[in-house]
Amino acid sequence: MSNDPLHGLTLKAIVQALVDKHGWDRLGQLIAIRCFTHDPSVDSSLKFLRKTPWAREKVEALYIKDIANKR
């Protein structure tokens, strides 16, 4: 059993969980990146996050802080 809270989760599942919890507007405030603030969608966000390690790290950190620790 892995201690990694992201183990077994896809990036799509992480983004969808954050959108479900916060909505796009709040997510754009929490992580100020264009893919969350200008015409956001899960697919466009995934394309950006897969190419941009620093942004992906911010999304994963928010997920761990916000959702995984609440389980």
N, C-alpha and C positions, 0 to 999 in steps of 0.2 A: 504494500500500500504506500503510495506516494504522499509526502507531506505537502507537496505543491498544490495550492488551491486551484490552479489552472489546469491541473492534470486531467486529460480527457475532454477538455472543452475546446471547441473551435472558436476562432476569432468571431465568426458570425454569431455564435451563441452568446458570446460576451457582449458584443455590440447590441444585440437584440434585447438582452436582459437589462442593459443600461438604459436603452430607449424606453423599454416598458416601465422601468422604475421612474425615470426622470423626465422623459419626453425630450424632443430635439432641442427645444428652446433652453431648457435648464442644462442639458448636456453641453450645449454650446457655451454656456456660461462657465461651467465647471472645467471644461477643456476647450480653450479658445482656439480651435482649429477650423479652418474654412469648411471642411467636409461636414461639420456639424452645424454651421451657422448659415450657409448659403445653399438653398435648395437641397437639403439633406435627404439621403436615402441609405439604406443598409448597404446596397450594392456599391454605390459610389464611395461610401466610407471605407468599405473593405478594400477596394482598389487602392485608395490612398494609404491606408494603414499598413497594407502588405508591403508597400514600397518605402515606407517612412518609419524606420525603427524607433526614433524618439517619440513619435506620436503614438505608436502602438504601445510603447512602455507606459505612457500616461494613461491610456485606456485600460490596460491591464492593472495598473496600480489603483485606479479608481474602482475597478471591479472588485479587487481584493479588499480594499478598504470598505467599500459600500455594501457589497452583496455577499461575498464568500465568508466574511467574518460574522455575518448575521445568521448563518445557518446553525 
